[in-house]
Amino acid sequence: MNFCRLEDIFDCGEKFYAHRDSKGIKEKETLCEHLSLTKKYLMLLLEKKGIEDIVHGIAGNMRLDGSKLSEDYVELISDMFFNAVYLHDTGKINPGFQNRRMENERFRRSREGGGHSLLSALIFIDIYTPVITGRYQGDMKFYMMNILYSFAYQISRHHTYLKSLSGFTDLLEAKKREKSSLACYKPGSADRVNTVHFKKRLERRIARHIDGIEFYILNKLLFSLILACDYYASYEYFNSNAIQDIGIIENVEKLLSIYGQYHVCKGIEKYKADRQHFKEMPINALRSELFMEAERSLLQSMDKGIFYLEAPTGGGKTNISINLALNIIKEDRRYNKIFYIFPFNTLVEQTKETFSEVFGDSLKFTVINSITPIVTKEEEQTDADDGRADYEKSLIDRQFLHYPVVLTTHVNLFNILFGTGREANFALCHLCNSIIILDEIQSYRNIIWNEIILFLDKYSKLLNMKIIIMSATLPRLEEFLDMGQEDKMLSYLIKDRDRFFKAPFFKDRVRLDFQLLEDKEFSLDRLKEFLEEVIAKRGCVGKILFEFIRKSTARDFYNRIKGRDQRVVELTGDDNKFFRNSLLKEIQEARDIIVVATQVVEAGVNIDMDIGFKDISILDSEEQFLGRINRSCTKLGCEAYFFNLDDASKIYGNDVRTQMDLRDTEYQQYLADKDFSGFYKRCIDILKERNSELNKNSINAFISQALELEFLKVQEKMKLITQETFQLYLPYILEDGENTIDGYELWHKYRELCLDGGMEYAQKKVWLSRLSEQMAYFTYTIIAFDAASKDAIRLKCPNSFGSYFYVDEAQRFLTEDKKFDRKEFMNYSGGIFL
């Protein structure tokens, strides 16, 4: 690559400053010093994350009228890309910036505005315009100018968020007329920039030439690199400390050795040597076969980018995926990070426990969500109060995901892939040459399944990611892709799924009963009566699970049966982490217990029940529910009864899966046979039909938005959660048997911390993250607006601060066992559906 010479842009002997220490302790940093550090960190990321080859590959894949670009074009695109990072702050030569922001004495008489980002973009365009116009003519010239202006837009936005290119040329033209801002630019003006001439063609984006999704990803990657290199360079200046560890896996052999000592892996190795090893526990033999087939298939298809791991509930997907990820790194050393992506925090926590059990302190991994502290006590090497803790480094590690293994949520991943804010884009460059493991992808908003697989396919190819999609109910999303079989970038790791799904240990471990669905007047009273009939038939209670799709219905039924002689407990999404963990432990240890729950039990809840009752919803949920019954596959006489009470479409909105349910005998058979292909084929056909319509929701219209770099529209389209929520804070004194957590004191600390204007930003962020973990015990989520159902709620709750609504008289809205009484709160607050 060829970097531009700074001395051709401005006088490097002149004292242009890039940063200054507001405390006056450090010398001001010159612009040349900052750009030199920017280049240093760019080279670090190119080396550690293989980004030079990735950018060259993306450029090499770009086409003009169906033909790939020649090497000359590819080299120029790559050079413009990397120089956009290097030259991102050249606009700081603006005399107004030097005077107002840097307090540079040489420019104290300057009256220009103090901005620099748009000027940097203008200078960048001016540098490359003669290069392009001197080499190319016609469509090729506009093609390259299109790329140039797009790269310049990323420069112009590096201190704010991405919107769209609409109006960008007008801003450039206005900036170009500010001759005094360009007084220190060596060419003296930006007259080579002719925005008026190019405006109409640029706004059309030359759609017939450029792949919209590829172009979008290339620009997002550039924005992320600019942010990362600028942030790292600024961090080194302000902290006198270089960024060296960006959290990559460098010794996979050591990890494989440790992993091999895990008791599950030891058992599998013994089974490989002796097929009779698990004769007393045949379910483990089947799990071992699943493990071995997945590994074998992976090694035979390393050229693929997306892998489907379809395994029955209880088949050991997490363990299999760890093995797959480590083997990918072993086979191809370009891969050096692992991201586990889950739809629920409970799954995040469950996988964290597995990693702790397997690797202990030998592998640095972290959980990234809203309730996990940035710096845990175990991670701190210094006392946080003695001033020696490096809060800046802790924050930067969190923001840029400087960890070899990251466990996080699907919302966080989609913020990285499609978000428009600066912080959302920090970590995109770290996804290059990484392994992404997506769990339970069917839980993603299926109205955008088409767009999801289109982008995952492109991201895996362009950023050289290996994506493992795993679930017990896996939709065939590749049916959305328009490509020949030979070009498909995906591989099914389990070639004969029926061998496992229809094995008696998985398929027949629970007997399904649909008789209650025939009752058209079914009620909670009838459900209570039927419970007594089942207990009488069994001759004991055992471990019984009820799942409802509404919290209010679950609470109603719980109140009806909680007076029984046997223990009855309630488990919903409103339960805090402490209560949930203690309750799950009780359920696991109990012999006779009745659990009344909501869908929270469907994932990340390790319980093994004897009998189940479920209000029907969507087929995926029915299968996940069955995974909580006879999970060990060692019990006899386990049954699941399905009934119909609440309308699932009111919960799932426009989810196409609600158009079909277990009242249809065909879908009963799908569930009984563990064969979801017919179900998903119908769902995908519906979605294809919707997207083929010539309307604003057309997939072609969406691809055009990506091509036109309509970042906000793409972000809105790719939202996984369309509900708008707010957080209620209900303080009380929580006794956990050993410790006392005072919710009132936590609120006081939170207010004090937020209002502390003297604390450094990074330290405040770290301390707030610690506080949020405990505040979550007293926090409850209320849906303010649901885009799917169009329902909205207005609440009279005047005491708000930060991101919380503080509720006085909290005890009034808690049950005797400290559970949130939503009904009472809504009655009190005047909740109104608008």
N, C-alpha and C positions, 0 to 999 in steps of 0.2 A: 504494500500500500504506500501511497505517496502523500505525506502530510504537507500542507501549505506552509510557506515560510512566513512567520509572524512579521519579520522585518519588511515584507512586501505590503503589509496591511497597515501597520503603524510603527512609529519610531520606538524601538525597544529600549533605546537609551533614555527616553522620556519617562518620567515617574508617573505612570498610570497605575492606580491602585485598584485592586479587586475586592479586598476585605480590610476591615479595620477592627481592632479590639475595642469594644465600647468602654472597657475598663481602663484602657490606656496602658496596659501592661506590656503587650507585645508590639513589635514594630508592625506597621502596616504591610500587608502582603501586596506585592506588585502584580499587575495583570499577567506579566510573563511568567511569574512564579506560579500563579494559580493555573494557567493554561498548561504549564509544564507538569504540574501535579495531575491535572485532568488527563493528560496524555499518559502519564505513568499508570493511572488506575484503569484507563482504557486498555492498555497493554496487559495489565494483570488479568482483567476479565477475558480478554481475547485468549490468553494462555490457559487460564484455569477452566473456563467454560466453553472453549472452542468456538467462540463467536465469529472469528474471522472466516472460518470455513462455512459457518452457517449463513452469514451475510452473502458470501460469494456464491453459495448454493442457491439462495433465494433469487439473487440477481440472475444467475445462470438459468434459472427455471422460468424467468419472465419471457414473454413472447410478444412478437409483433406480427399481426396477421397470421397467427398460428405457428410461426417459426420462432425457434429460440434465438435469443440475441447472440451476436458474435462476441468473442472475448473482449474486444475493444470496448463495447458498451458495458459489459459486465464489470470490467476494471474501473470505468468511470463512475458507474453507480456505486461500487464499493468505496471508491475514494471519496465521493461526495458524502456517503453515509458516515464514514469514520471522521472526516473533517467537520461534519456537522457537530459531532461530539467535541472535537478539539477546539473548534472556533465558537462554541456556544456563547461565550461571554465577551466577544470582541467589541460588542456595543458599549462596553464600559469605558471606551475611549471618549464617549460623549462628555464634553466639558461640563454639562449640567450634572451628570452623575458624579463626576470627580469633585465638583463643588458641593453639591447638596448631600451626597451620601458618604463620600470619602473625606470630606473636609480638606481637600487638596488645595494648598495655598496657591499653587500656580494657576488655579482656575477660579479663584474666589470672586472674580467679577462676572463669571458666566451666569446667564439668566435662563438657560435652556432647562427643559424638564429633566427630571432625574432618572428616567427610565433607561433601560439598556437592552431588554430582550428583543423587542421589535427591531431595534437598530442592528442588533447582531444578525437577525434574519435578513435584513436588507443588505448588509455587507456580504453575507454568504451568497445571496443571489447574484450580487454584482460581481463577485469573484468568479463564479462559474458560468455566468451568461455568455461571455465571449468564448469560453472553452466550447460550449455547446453549439452556439451559432457559427463558430468557425469550423466545426467538424461536420455538422449535419444539416440536412435540408428537409423541407416538407414535413410529413407526418413524424418522421424520426426526430426532428428537432422539437416538435411540440410534445412528443412522447417523453423526451429527456427533460424538457422544461417542466413538464407536469411533475416529474419526480423531484426535480430541484425545488420547486415551490412547495411541494409537500414536505420535504425535509426541512425547509426553512420555517414552515409553520411549526414544526416540533420545537425548533429553537425558540421561536417567539413565545411559546407557551410554557417554558421550563420553570417558571415561577408561579404558574397558575394551573388551570385544568384544561383538558381538551374539549373543544366544542365542535366546530366544523370549519371548513375552509371558506364558508360563505362570508363575504366581506373582507377576507384577508388581503386581497389585492388593493382594496380601497385604503386600508390601513397603511399598507406599504407605500402607496402613492402619497398619502399625507405625510408620512415620515420622510419620504424622499425630498419633499419640499422644505423640510427643516434643515436648510443648508448649514446652519451653525452647529447642529448635532454631528455633522460629518466633517467638521473643521479639522479634526486630527486624523481622519482617514486618508491615507497616502494618495489614492487617486483623486481626492479632493471633492468628489461627488459620487452619486450612484446613478449617473445618467445612462449607464448601460442597462439598467433595470427598466423595462418597458411593460409595465403592468397593463396598460390600456390595450396594447396590441395582443397580449396573451390572455386577457381576462375571460373572454367568451369560451375559448378553447379549453382553458384550464377548468372552468366551471363545468364543462361537459365531461371532463376527466378522461376523454378519449376511450370510452367504454369498450369499443371493439378490440382494443389492444391489450388491456390489462385485466388480469384476474382480480376481481374485487376483494376477495377474502385474503389472498396473498399480499395484495397491496396494503390492506389494512394492517395485517400482522407485521409487515416490514416497517411501517411507520410507528406502530406501537412499540416495537423492539427498539427503534431509534430513540423514541421518547424515554423509554426506561433506561437506556444506556446513558443518555445525557444527564438524567436525574441522578443515577448512581455515581457516575464519575465526578459530577459537580459536587455531590454530597460528600463523597469520600475525600476529595481534595480539600473541601472546606473544613471537614472534620480534622484532617491532619494539621491544617494551619491553626485552628482554634485550640486544639488539644495537644499539639506537638507530639503526636502519636500516630504512626502510620497504620493503616488497615492492612493486615497481612493474612489473617485467617477468615476466609469467607464461607467456611463450613462445608467442606467437601470430603467424600470418602476416599482416602488415599491408600489404605491397607486392607483391601477386601479379604485377603487370605486370612488375616487375623480374625476378622469378623466371622468368616466361614468356619474357622476352627472353634471359636466360642459357640457359634450356633450349633455346631455338630455335637457339642456336649449337652445340649438341651435334651431333656428326657424324652420328648416326643421324637426328636431326630434320632436319638439312640435306638428307640423302638423300631423306627422305620428301617434303620440300617440292619438291625437284627432280623427284621422281616425279609429284607432283600436276600440275606444269607440263608434264611430258613423260613420257608413259607408256612411252617407249622407254628411259628413263634406266637401268633395271636389266636391259636385254636380255641382258647378259653374266652377270648374276647374278639369274636369275628368282625364286629363293627370296626375295630382298629385295623384289621386287615384290609377292609374296604377303603378306609381313610388313607392307608399307606399306598394302595393302588392308585387312588386319586392323586396323591402327592407325586408319585413316580410318573404317572402319565402326563401330568401338567409340565413337569420338568423336561421330560423327553420331548414333548411337542414344542416347547419353547426353544430348546437347543436346535431343533430341526427347522425353525422358522425365524431365526434372528434377523432376517432381512425385513420382517414386518414391523409396522409401527404401533399397531393396536392389537391387543390380545384380549380375547374373551375367556374368562374363567367362570364357567357355569358349574356350580357345585351345590349339592343339596344342603339344606339347613343342617348344621351339625357335622358337615364334612371337613371342617378345618380350613376354611378359606384363608384366614389370617396367617396361619402357619405356612400354607402353600405360597401365599403371596410374598412373604419374607424370603423364602427360598428362591422364588423366581427373580426377585429384585437383585439379590446378591449374585445369582448366576449371570444375570445380564451384565453386571459390573465386571464380574470375573472374565466374561467372554469379550467384552468391549470396554476398554478402560476410558473411553471418552465419557461414559456415564459415571457421574460421581455424586448425585444427590437423589434422595428418595422422598416423595411427597405422598402421604396417605390422606385421602380426601373422603370425608364422611358426611352424610346428611344430618346426623344428630350428634350432639355433644356426648351422649351416653356411649356411642360407638368410639368416639375419640378417647374417652377415659378408659374404656375396656381395652383398646389396643395399646394405650400407654402402659397399662398393667402388664400386658404380654411382653412388650419391649423391655420393661424393667426386669421381668422374670428371666428373659432370655439373655440379655446383654449386660444387665447391671450397670456399672459405671464405665464399661468398655466402649460404649457408643453414645455419642452426644446426640440426643434427640430432644425435641421440644413440642409442646402443645401450643398452638396459636388459636386462641379464641378470646371472647370478651371477658371470661371469668378466670383466666389463668394468669398469674403474675408474670411480669416481664422478667424479674429477677427473683427466683425462689431462694429461700434460706440455704438450701443445699448448694445452690450455684454460687452464692456469694463467698468470696474469700476474705472479705474485709467487713468490718462493722459499718453498717450503713450510716450510722450517726457520726462517725469520726472523720467524715469528709474524704475518705480515701476510695470509696466505691466509685467505679467508673460508670456513672449513669449514662453518659453519652454513648459509650461503647455498648452497654446493655441495650439501649434504645435502638441503636443502629443495627445491632444483630437481630433484634425483633422485627424492625421495619423491612430489612432486606433479606430476612430468612437465612441468616448465616449459621445454618445448622445442617449437618449431614442428613438428618432425617427430620421431617416436619410432619406433625399430625395436626390436621386442621379440617375445617368444614368446607362444604361445596360452595357456600356463599363467599368465603374468602378466596377460593380458587377463581370463581367467576369474576370477582372484583379485580383480580390480577389480569385475567384474560380480556375483560371487557370494560373495566372501570375507567373513568375519565380523570379522577383526581390524581394528584402527585403521589400521595402515599400508596394509592392503589396500584400504581405503575412501578413502584420502586423495585419490586422483586421479579418482574417479568423476565429480565435478562438472566436471572438465576434458574429459570425453568429450562434453559437451553441444556441439552445433553443430560436431562434428568429423567427419572422414572416416576410416573404418576400412577398411583393406584386408586381407582375410583370404586367405591363400595356402594352398592344399592342405587345404581344410576336410574333405575325405574322410578325412584321417588322424585326425580327432577320433573319440573313442570312439563307435561308431555305435549303441550301445545307448541313447544319449541324443540322437541326432539330432533326434528329435521335440521334446524339451525345448529343444534349442539353437535351432532355427529359431523356435519359439514366442517365446523370449526375445529373439532378435535382431530379430524382427519388431516386438515391443513396444518394445524399446530404441530402434530406429531411428525409430519414430513419436513416442515420448514425449520423448526427449532430442534430437530433430531431428538424428539422425546419418545420414550417407550411408554405407552399407556396401557395399563392392565385394568380392564373393566370386569368387576366380579359381582356375582349375585346368584341367589338360588332361582330368581325369576328374571331372566335376562331378555329384554326385547331385542329383536334383530334390527338394530338401528342402521346397519349397513344397507338395508333395503332402500334407504333414502338416497344413497350415493349413486351417481350416474357414472358407472365405470364398468369395464369388462372384468370378468373374473380374474384374468391374468394380471390386472393392474391393481387389484385390491391390496390394500396395505394392512389387512387384518388377518388374524389367525384364531381359530377356535382351538383352545388348548386341550379340551376334553372332546375327543373325536366321537366317542360313542356315549353320549350322555345317559341313554337309557340303562346302560350297564350299571350306573350308580343310582340314578333317580328312581329306577324301578326295582332296585334291590329291596327285598323285604325289610331290611333294617331301617331303611329310610321311607319307603313307600307305605308300608303296612304297620308302622309303629303306632299309628293312631287310627281308630275306626271313625269314619265320618258319618254324621247323622243329620239329615236335612228335614226331619219330620215337622219341626216347629215352623218351617217356612210355609207349610200348608195352612197354617192358622191365620186367616185374614184379619182377625180381631185381636191379634196377640198383644199382651200387655205385661207390665212388670209384675202384676199380681199372678198372672199365669206362669211367668218365669220363676217366681218364688215357689209356686206349687210344684213345678216340674223339678226344681232343685231337690225338693223333699222326696220326690219319686225316685230320682236317680240315687240319692243317698240310701234310700230304703232298699233299692235293688242291689246296690253294692254291699250293703251291710256295714258301711263305714263312710266317713267323710273323706279322708285322704287329703290330697292337695288339689283344690279346685280353683280355676281361674275364670273370671268373667271379664270380657272386654266390651266396652261400649265406645261409640264414636263421638259422644258428647259428654263433657265433664258433668253437666247438670244431670243427665240421666244416670251416670255412674254414681253421683252423690245421692240421688233419689233412691236407687236400689240399695246402696250401702246402708242408708238410714233404715230401710225396710228390714234388713236381715242382720244388722249388727248386734241385736240382742240375743242371738243364739248362744248356746253353751260353748260352741267351738269358737276359736279365734277368727274374727273377721277383720280384714284390713283393707284400706283404700290406697291405691297407687295411681297418681296422675302427674301430668306435667307441671303442676303447681308445687309439687314437693321439692324442697331444697335438697341439696346434695347430701347433707348430713342425715336427714330423715330417710331419703331414698336408700342410702347405703345400709343404714341400720335395719330398715325394713326388709331389704333384699337378703340380708344375712339371716334374719328371722325366718323368712320364707324358705330359704335353703335348708335350714336346720329343723324346721317343723315337720311333724308327721301328719297332723290334721290342721288345715288352715284354709280359709276361703279368701281369695284375693279379688277385689273389685277394682278394675283398672280401666284406663283408656288406652289409646294406641301407643302410649309411651312404652308398653311392654313388648312391642313388636321388634325392637332393635336395641342391642347393647344391654339387654337385661338377661343375665344368666340365671334363669330359674328352670326347674324341671318339675312340671305339674302332671297330675294324673288325669284330670278331667278338665275340659274347656267348654265355655259357652261364649259365643261371639255374635254381636250384631253385625250383619253383613255390610260390606262396603265395596272394596275393589279386590280383584282376585289376588293381586300381589300381597295385600294385607292379610288375606285369609291364610296364605301360605306362611307368611312371617309369624302369624299367630300360632300356627301348628308347630312351628319350631320351638315353642315354649312348652310343649306337651311331650312327655316321654323323650326329652332331649337326649338322655343317655342311651336310648334305644335298648334298655335292659328290662323294662317293665311290661307286664301283661295287662290286658283289659283297659287300655287307655282310650278315651273317646273324646270327640269334639262335636258339640251340638251348635247348629247355626240357626239364628232367628232374625227377624226383621222388625226393627222398631223405628229408629230415626232415619230420615231421608239422607242418604250418603251424598247426593248431589248438592245439598245445602252446605256440606262440609268441604267437598272437593271442587265446587264451582264448575268450571267448564272442562274439567278433566274428562277426556273421552272414555276412560275406563268405567265411568259410572253408567254408561249406556247399557252395560251388560253386568249381570250379577248372578248369584247362586240360586235365584228363583228359577233360572233356566237350567233344565237338566243337562244341557250340553256343557254348561260351565261347571256344573257339579262334576261332570266326568273329567274335564280338564284338571280340576283340582285333585280328584281321586287318582288320576293317572300320572300326576306331576308333569303334565305335558302342556306347556303354556304357549306353544308356537301358534296354535289356532287362535287363541285369545289375542295375542299380540299382532298377528297378521290383520285381524279386523281393526284393531286400534290404529295400526300404521296405514291401512287403506283409507280410513277416515281422515287421518291427518294429511295424507297425500292429496286426497280430494279437496280438502280445504285449501291447501297451498297451491293447487293448480288453478284455482279461481283467479280471474283477473281483477284483483282488488288490492287494497292497501296492505293486506296480510300476505300477499304473494311472496314466495321465497325469492323470486327474481327481483322484486322490489327491495327486499332486504339486502340482497347481494349488491344492488346498486347503491344502497346507503353505505355499505362498507367501502365500496369503490370510491365514493364521493367523500369519504372520511367524515361522515356524519356521526361523530363519536357519541354524542348524547343519545341519538336515536338508536344506535346499536346497543348501547348500555341499557336503555329502557327496554328494548326488545328481549335482551338476554337476562333480565332479572329472574332469579329463581323463586323469589318470594315477593308477591305483589301486595301483600298485606302491610299496612302501616300500623305500627304498634307504639305504645308508650309504656313506661315502667312505673309501677306503683311501688312505693317503699312503705312497708308496714312494720314499724319497729316494735320489738318486745324483747324480753330477756330469754335467751335460748340456753337451756341447760342440756349439755350433751353427756352427762354422767361424770365427766372428769373436769371439763372446763365450762366456763360461762361466757357467752358472747352477748354483749350488751348492744342491741340494735340502736338504742338512743345515742350511746356514746359514739358508735360508728358514724352515725349521721352528723354529729357534731364535728368529728374529725374530717369528714368529707367536705363539709362547708368551709372549715378552716383552711384545708389544703387548697381548695379551688380559689379561695379569696387571697391566698398568699402571693402577693405580687413580687416578693423578693426572691422566691425560689427559682432556680434555673429550670428551664422547660423540661429537659430530659429527666431531672430528678423528680419533678412533679409527675411526669408521665409514669415513671417506675412506681412511685409511691401510690398513685391512684390505681394502678393495676393490682397492687397488693391489696388495697382496700376493697376493690370491687369483688375480689374472691369471697370475702366475708359478707359484704353487703348483699351478695346474691342470695344468702339465706333468707333475706327479708324482702326480696324483690319479686314482683309478680307482673306478668305481661298481660296487657289488655289490648285487644285489636281495635284500632281507631278507624281503619278503613280497609275493606277487603275488595280489591279490584275485581275479583272473580264474581262475587255475589252482589257487588255494588252497595253493600251495607256499610253504614258509617255510624259511629257513636260519638256523641258529645257528652262529656262528663263534667260535672261541677266539682272540680278539685283544685281550688285556687292556690294551694301552697306548693309551688314547683320551684325546683332549683337544679341547675345543671340539666342532666338528662332524666331526672326523676320527678315524680309527683309524690310529695310527702303526705301521708295520711294521718291526721290526728285521730285520736280514739281508736288506734289500731286494734286493740283487744276486742272491740265490737265486731270486727270483721274476721275474727279467727274463731274456729271451732274449739271445743274443749281439748282436742289433741293438736292444736296450733296449726290447723289447716285453713287455707284462705276460703272464706265464704263469699263466693262471687255474687250469689244471688242477693245476699244482704247488702253487699257493697253497691251493687247496681241500683237497688231500691233506694239506698241512702243518697247516692250521688246524683240521682236523676238521670241515669243513662237513657238517652233518647236515640232511637234509630231515625236517622235523617232521611 
